[in-house]
Amino acid sequence: MPIFLAYLLESSFWWLVFMVCYYWMGNGPIHFTFKRWYLRLVPLFAYLIPLASLDVGRYAHLEGLISKSAIDPINWFQFNIPSVTVTLGSILLIIYFIGFMVALLSMTDRFWEIGLFLKSNGNRPLSAFGWQRNPTTCFSRLIFSWPILDETKRKQWAGSWLPIHPVFAWEAFYIEGILAIHWWHPVVRAWGSQWRRLYLTQDSFAAKPAPKPSHLLKLSGLAGAAGLVALLLSFTNQQGGLVYRLSNNFANLANLVLFKYEKEQILPVQYSFAWGDLLIPLHKFASPNGYEASLDVQFSDFQQNFSKELKILRNGKPLETGIISIIYKAKNAGKFAYINDIDPKKVLLWDRRDGKVYNDSLGLGDELTIFGESGEIYISKVTIRISDPGAMYQPAVMVPEINRLAPSFCFQVIARPGQRALVKVDKSDPKAEHILNMYKDVSRYEIVHIPGFRTNRRYLTEADALFKKGTFTEVELAPAGLNVDYLPEYQDYQDNQVVLRWGDMEAGPSSYNYPLDSFQVSAKKEIQLRVGDRQLPIISFECIISSKTVAPYGFKSDRLDHPALLFALDGIAPETSIYFDRIIVKSEEGQLKLFPAAFVFNVAD
């Protein structure tokens, strides 16, 4: 980010200030210990002073002016197949890491060699707190002098100073670590060379003459002048300042693209149904290429578009249509008409069975269902309903009746697009052997053994889902729990009345049209699933809210009093349906099971 670049520039300036002062006083009679502590503290002050003076707010707005990838090292080298982008910043970053690894390996190799030397010479210190004369200095001298010491001098050192605890190598580690991180920084490298010069040329125990007053005067004057310049630079609040401009320029320079390769982007295919100005997105309904859609339209809007061309679009471009047919349902007359093989350019509702044309018979509440082939897809159904303001509210999606057939099957196959089909089976059942042989291809089927499994639904596909994936948004409100597809089904309801109660409302599986005020009172209470005189504990459920004016949206939750769900229910408007599906219950035996039915509560005016 720009603030980091500014901080790096200001800290580099402080490094320069401190090292110029050191060079100046290095020509005078300054004691070894003072020089050593001065060099130790240079990195600390060089990085702390800019932190205290840097104005973060001064650079914050640069985030909006500079591309994020310009200063984010992660984005300097984008390797996102099928595209590759190499910027100048990415090259610099790679060079830095190569240099850092070389410096780190070199440092590791030297310390490893010294460690072996100490071990071979019997270095076995018992404690780091025993008395020893200047152990840190002795260790640093060995490490910095190591490349130029022959074997004889190394032995002499070992004879004079061993045993010595490795903890006293902290100074050398500190120095060499900073040098490895800043291998590219000329001022920091000069700082490192002064450490080596200090230990190779100075006698740490010799007495030094007192410094001359003139030398101290020059030193204080230089340090004061340099400090004023540095403070002036650090505390400058103008956006046109030197640090600001350098940070901005480097950030833009780092974003300079040196090489870019990008394959042509393949846009996701979106199919839609168009009839004049009426445009309806199509959603996948069944594998492999079945699509559906529905629309409630005002009678006046339908009349304006009825005489226009009917099209199926693929990413906005029309597809060649095959045989398109329409089922016309007249609400008031109770009439069904089947119109086969229409002309999409000019729709004629001509039922060849009785020779009647229904173009002029269309009215409020009528419904047209269009189906047929178009290009590479099949239109399973596109339902267009002409709105009737005086009609009773009916939900767009009707829940199926509760399946009362006996659960006589020991297996169930669930089709899962894009992955293996799931086969739930009771392997101990004598009839299961045939099923296991039929679905033994592990590349296509995943077999799950569920002891005692029984169902009255042998095959489940996308078409059996209450709402198809991709047709509504859903929010997870409960911790990741069990996948309902892997659970057994609760089947002990066959001879009992099944009701989902919500306060004073009931659905079995569909409810009456409840007034909004009645719904608002009941919505504050918990739901209860009753099978006969038994109440089944509800562990989790899927709640989907659908209305004529708002796209469906849902929640996976384990309680109705979650704040997000309460907020959604509080905003319910008339002509809305609230669905409860994929309900997990706890059976009388304490086992978690999927209740194989969905329920809907309808809210009218």
ABEGO torsion letter per residue (X at the ends): XAAAAAAAAAAAAAAAAAAAAAAAAAABBBBAAAAAAAAAAAAAAAAAAAAAABBAAAAAAAAAABBAAAABAAAABBBBOABBBBBAAAAAAAAAAAAAAAAAAAAAAAAAAAAAAAAAAGBBBABAABBBBGAAAAAAAAAAAAAABBAAAAAAAAAAAOBBBAAAAAAAAAAAAAAAAAAABAAAAAAAAAAAAAAAABBAABBBBBBBAAAAAAAAAAAAAAAAAAAAAAABABAABAAAAAAAAAAAAAABBABBBBBBBBBBBBBBBBBEABBBBBBBABOAABBBBBBBBBAAAAAAAAABBBBBBBGGBBBBBBBBBBBBBBAAAGBBBBBBGBBAABBBBBBAAAGBBAAAABBBGBBBBBBEBBEABBBABBBBBBBBAABBBBBABBBBBBBABBBABABBBBBBBGBBBBBBBBAABAAAAAAAAAAABAAABBBBBBBGBBBABABBBAAABABBBGABBBBBABBBBBBAAABBBBAAAAABBBBBBBEABBBOABBBBBBAAAAAAAAABBBBBBBEABBBBBABBBBBBBBAABBBBBBBBABAABAAAAAAAAABBBGBBBBBBGBBBBBAAGBBBBBBBBBBBBBBX
